[in-house]
Amino acid sequence: MTFDGKEEVGFYQAVVLKSGLKLYAKTGIRPNRAWTPTAMMKLARSITGKPLKARDYEGAVAALQVWIDEQVAARQAKEE
């Protein structure tokens, strides 16, 4: 799978963010210095368009997974 263009980079960003939120939720370790819990949740809200509570990391992971699944399905429909 290649990531060309703004939409593709946004898809990759969502996948990486989901992984970072899972890491933080399970261990309390931030993926990097810039990814504070607040910044990660703000980006998750921006990507999914859903209102997420401040510390609902698992909910954000689930919402991102739904969004990612929708994007994959749309891609596959587009390729057919």
SEZA-484472 format. One record per residue (C-alpha): residue number from 1; residue in three letters; x, y, z. Coordinates in nm, 4 decimals. Example, Ala and Ser with C-alpha at 12.3 -4.5 7.8 and 13.67 -1.06 7.14 Angstrom:
residues 2
SITE  nr rest       xx       yy       zz
SITE   1  Ala   1.2300  -0.4500   0.7800
SITE   2  Ser   1.3670  -0.1060   0.7140
end
This chain:
residues 80
SITE  nr rest       xx       yy       zz
SITE   1  Met   0.0000   0.0000   0.0000
SITE   2  Thr   0.1374   0.3397  -0.0944
SITE   3  Phe   0.0588   0.6723   0.0660
SITE   4  Asp   0.0328   0.9414  -0.2015
SITE   5  Gly  -0.1376   1.2725  -0.1421
SITE   6  Lys  -0.2978   1.4464   0.1507
SITE   7  Glu  -0.5722   1.1872   0.2060
SITE   8  Glu  -0.3227   0.9027   0.2135
SITE   9  Val  -0.0978   1.0820   0.4591
SITE  10  Gly  -0.4023   1.1485   0.6786
SITE  11  Phe  -0.4829   0.7762   0.6700
SITE  12  Tyr  -0.1285   0.6923   0.7793
SITE  13  Gln  -0.1499   0.9545   1.0537
SITE  14  Ala  -0.4678   0.7926   1.1880
SITE  15  Val  -0.3056   0.4484   1.1963
SITE  16  Val   0.0005   0.5789   1.3803
SITE  17  Leu  -0.2122   0.7833   1.6214
SITE  18  Lys  -0.4199   0.4760   1.7037
SITE  19  Ser  -0.1018   0.2884   1.7878
SITE  20  Gly   0.0272   0.5760   2.0014
SITE  21  Leu  -0.2983   0.6001   2.1958
SITE  22  Lys  -0.2939   0.2246   2.2601
SITE  23  Leu   0.0629   0.2522   2.3909
SITE  24  Tyr  -0.0269   0.5397   2.6206
SITE  25  Ala  -0.3467   0.3741   2.7459
SITE  26  Lys  -0.1701   0.0498   2.8360
SITE  27  Thr   0.1627   0.1764   2.9701
SITE  28  Gly   0.1443   0.5520   3.0266
SITE  29  Ile   0.4388   0.5965   2.7890
SITE  30  Arg   0.4096   0.8779   2.5375
SITE  31  Pro   0.5242   0.7870   2.1852
SITE  32  Asn   0.7324   1.1057   2.1671
SITE  33  Arg   0.7700   1.4378   2.3422
SITE  34  Ala   0.5216   1.6240   2.1219
SITE  35  Trp   0.2445   1.3675   2.1600
SITE  36  Thr   0.0913   1.4673   2.4886
SITE  37  Pro  -0.2347   1.2951   2.5816
SITE  38  Thr  -0.4181   1.6206   2.5130
SITE  39  Ala  -0.2623   1.6571   2.1678
SITE  40  Met  -0.3382   1.2951   2.0781
SITE  41  Met  -0.7022   1.3255   2.1855
SITE  42  Lys  -0.7399   1.6554   1.9997
SITE  43  Leu  -0.6106   1.4945   1.6810
SITE  44  Ala  -0.8336   1.1883   1.7305
SITE  45  Arg  -1.1367   1.4187   1.7594
SITE  46  Ser  -1.0259   1.6042   1.4482
SITE  47  Ile  -0.9811   1.2874   1.2424
SITE  48  Thr  -1.2956   1.1045   1.3513
SITE  49  Gly  -1.5232   1.4060   1.3927
SITE  50  Lys  -1.6642   1.2482   1.7085
SITE  51  Pro  -1.6802   1.4102   2.0519
SITE  52  Leu  -1.4430   1.2135   2.2749
SITE  53  Lys  -1.3963   1.2631   2.6462
SITE  54  Ala  -1.0613   1.3967   2.7632
SITE  55  Arg  -0.9182   1.0708   2.8982
SITE  56  Asp  -1.1139   0.8184   2.6945
SITE  57  Tyr  -0.8078   0.6740   2.5205
SITE  58  Glu  -0.9661   0.3348   2.4531
SITE  59  Gly  -1.2740   0.5066   2.3101
SITE  60  Ala  -1.0494   0.7109   2.0829
SITE  61  Val  -0.8724   0.3931   1.9679
SITE  62  Ala  -1.2097   0.2345   1.8886
SITE  63  Ala  -1.3310   0.5447   1.7028
SITE  64  Leu  -1.0097   0.5593   1.5020
SITE  65  Gln  -1.0412   0.1896   1.4155
SITE  66  Val  -1.3942   0.2472   1.2853
SITE  67  Trp  -1.2692   0.5430   1.0788
SITE  68  Ile  -0.9764   0.3394   0.9438
SITE  69  Asp  -1.2071   0.0490   0.8519
SITE  70  Glu  -1.4379   0.2895   0.6681
SITE  71  Gln  -1.1430   0.4327   0.4746
SITE  72  Val  -1.0175   0.0866   0.3786
SITE  73  Ala  -1.3659  -0.0156   0.2614
SITE  74  Ala  -1.3963   0.3034   0.0554
SITE  75  Arg  -1.0560   0.2373  -0.1016
SITE  76  Gln  -1.1467  -0.1175  -0.1926
SITE  77  Ala  -1.4779  -0.0042  -0.3443
SITE  78  Lys  -1.2906   0.2607  -0.5425
SITE  79  Glu  -1.0445   0.0049  -0.6807
SITE  80  Glu  -1.3211  -0.2299  -0.7999
end
